[in-house]
Structures are given as C-alpha cells and as structure tokens.
Amino acid sequence: MCFPLQDVTKRLNIMNFQIAGEHKFPSAREPSSRFNSLEAIDWNFPGRVRKNGLEAIHPYPAKFIPDLPGTILDLLPVEPGTIVLDPFVGSGTTLVECQRRGISSAGVDLNPIACLISRVKTRPLPKDLDHAIAHLLNEAKNSRRTKIPPIPNLDHWFEGHVQIALVRILASIEASPAQFQDVFRLALSSIMVRVSNQDSDTRYAAVDKKIGHDQVASLFAQACERINISLQERDYVLLPTQVLQSDTLRVRASDFKHKVGAVITSPPYPNAYEYWLYHKYRMWWLGYDPLSVKEQEIGARAHFFKTNHHTADNFIQQMRGTFKLISSVLTLNGYACFVVGRSKIHGKIIDNARLIETVAREFGFYLTFRTERVIAANRKSFNLSHAAIKTESVIVFARANA
C-alpha cells in the first residue's frame, strides 16, 4: 500500500485509518515525562569540537556527529539486557557512542565501506599491530606484483605508478594475518582519493597531483598509524557490537542476538547524496561491487533521474520496510530516534520527517519529540546546495501502547 505524495499531509490527520483491515492509527497523546528532558537541549551543539581521533580515521559524507546519539543515550536510558540498533549505521557513530556508555549495539548498512569503518572503530586493537604494519610495508616495498585489476576508467583517475603501488599494498594485505586485514584495508581506503587524480572527496574533477610511487606507501603508513593511535586512545570497555552488511529492508529480527531497547539512526535523504559514488573506487579497489550497492541504495540521486524515476512514495515504502523491522525487534518500552533533513525532488521540497511520522503511526508509534537543528556550514562533504538542505529534524517515537 503506497500513498500518493499529494495525500500524505491529509492522511497525517486521519487517526482511524485501517491497516490490513484490522489495525488502526494510535490516538494522539501527550509525550511521556521521560522525554521531557529532550526539550532543554540546544541541538545545534554550538562550538562543538571533535572529541577523539575515531571521528577522523576515514572520510565519510554527512557524518552523524557523536553529540546526537550521545545526547539521546544520556537522556533516555536503554532497558537492561537490550541493545541499541542503528539500521543505517554509516561510519558507526551510534555504535561508538554506545560502547563509550557501556551499551551493546548493532548496526546495518548496505555499503561495505561503512561496515568496514564501523568494524574497525568498535573492535579490539589487534595485538602487535605496530610490528604488522612494519612487516606489511616491507613486503609491499619488495613486491614485484604488476597485475592491475579490471576497474572501469582506471587510467583516468589513477596514474600507472600509483596503480602499481596500490596493487602491491593490496597483495601484502591479503597475505597478512586475518586479524590485521580490516585495519589495513581501512587505511588504504582512507587514502584512495588522496592518491588518485580526483580533486577531492566532493569534487569529481581530474587534476595532476604529482603523487609518486613511494608517496603512496608513505601515506598508507601514516593512515595505519593514525588508526593505530585512535584505537589505542579508547579508554572504555569494548562491549560487543554486531555489524551486518546488508540491505536494511531485507534484515529480519532473527538476525539479531538480543532484543532492541532503542533505535538511533539517520537514514539517507532522498535525492540528496550518493554514498556509493563517494566510495565507488574504494569499493572497486577492495574487491566490492559498487554497482550492486548503487542499485539498492536508498535515496541515491541516480534513482531520481532515470526512466520511471523514484519519487517520495519510494521513500515512504522504504521507511515502511524499516519500521516493519523496528516493530519486530523493539521492546514494548523502547524508543526510536531519527535524524533526517528535507529533500528537493523535481523542484518540490519534501519534509522527510513528516513522511517518517506518517509511517510510524501505521506501525503503532507516536511522536514524542521533534525539533529542528542547523546543519553546520563546515560539513563540506555534505554538499547539498541543489537540495537547499540547511536544517535537519530530530524526531523521537515511542510505542502507542507503552
């Protein structure tokens, strides 16, 4: 069942709408007192500074700043024996903030680079990593590997000697012990744009950077050391985290080891950004399939500029799939927090938070809190001038029968 976009606003006010012939929207009610503390927060977090090196171990567009999930977790306790779920885990910010507070968690993402970042951030530091880094660099230096993988348009974006350097580092990574491979792959991924001809992570123009063969190895070594230091700086117990590389709409309740006490997430905004494109060459070099990610990625701009293009109705349907999962795993007294901005689809501004609220009601959830926050101007990787996105909504839901 998919509502036409023009009917969405009207349907927000229909409180007795029948779903599957038997369930109804919950009646509107006053928020529980446990959510009152959210009103006192300045959600713009003025003057925030980066708290730790984990935030900068790998580029990622439109990062979920730690203050958002961290504040929610500080103000809204999670039931003992449950976990926190982020169904669009991105760079793993929610998982890290849970670990910092002694809470177990799980995250899901379609993008393999997102899952790689999340795993490294939340797993123990491999023993003897310093020695393993030195050994790998020596192996790569002495390698004679020259076979280049069949990656589309590779010569346009990577100089020949850079390709050779990357191939030799990759071969050395594959030959290294399994416990080090995620760290090494993340380090290589983090420098991929820097050693390419691409001007920057947010500008797709080829420029001559004059990157030498030895410079690739040097940048890789620096990235390894940066990750090593950041992981060593963690001063909290690393409670278990589960990272699922999957389409959230295909995940089932049985995929999680525990019930969920809270959901804290920021879903992709429709027609706003293409995460697969941002990480395309990283995925190709590391052996993943970016085209498969593109086909399934929620909100990717490519979906809105093709024959039979996507509309806001597609986002509604995708959020239905998300709430179907949430409804099946969330405890009776659990809550769900979404951070989402507006979208511009074929000239029309779409209030995605309102669409999510509509879907939430269908599944027996009611809105307990909503506020707007300004997106920091220095989030340059989130280059959304075409969508005029300057603010995003923080919305919190609870079950109607809680």
Secondary structure as UniProt FT lines:
FT   HELIX           5..7
FT   HELIX           8..12
FT   TURN            15..16
FT   STRAND          18..19
FT   TURN            20..22
FT   STRAND          23..24
FT   HELIX           33..40
FT   TURN            43..44
FT   TURN            46..47
FT   HELIX           53..56
FT   TURN            61..62
FT   HELIX           67..75
FT   TURN            80..81
FT   STRAND          83..86
FT   TURN            87..88
FT   TURN            90..91
FT   HELIX           93..100
FT   TURN            101..102
FT   STRAND          105..109
FT   HELIX           112..122
FT   TURN            127..128
FT   HELIX           129..142
FT   TURN            152..153
FT   HELIX           154..157
FT   HELIX           160..175
FT   HELIX           178..195
FT   STRAND          198..200
FT   TURN            201..202
FT   STRAND          203..206
FT   HELIX           213..232
FT   STRAND          241..245
FT   HELIX           248..250
FT   HELIX           253..255
FT   STRAND          260..265
FT   TURN            270..272
FT   HELIX           275..278
FT   HELIX           280..285
FT   TURN            286..287
FT   HELIX           290..296
FT   TURN            298..299
FT   HELIX           301..304
FT   TURN            307..308
FT   HELIX           312..329
FT   STRAND          330..341
FT   STRAND          343..345
FT   TURN            346..347
FT   STRAND          348..350
FT   HELIX           352..362
FT   TURN            363..364
FT   STRAND          365..374
FT   TURN            377..378
FT   TURN            380..381
FT   HELIX           385..387
FT   STRAND          391..399
FT   TURN            400..401
//
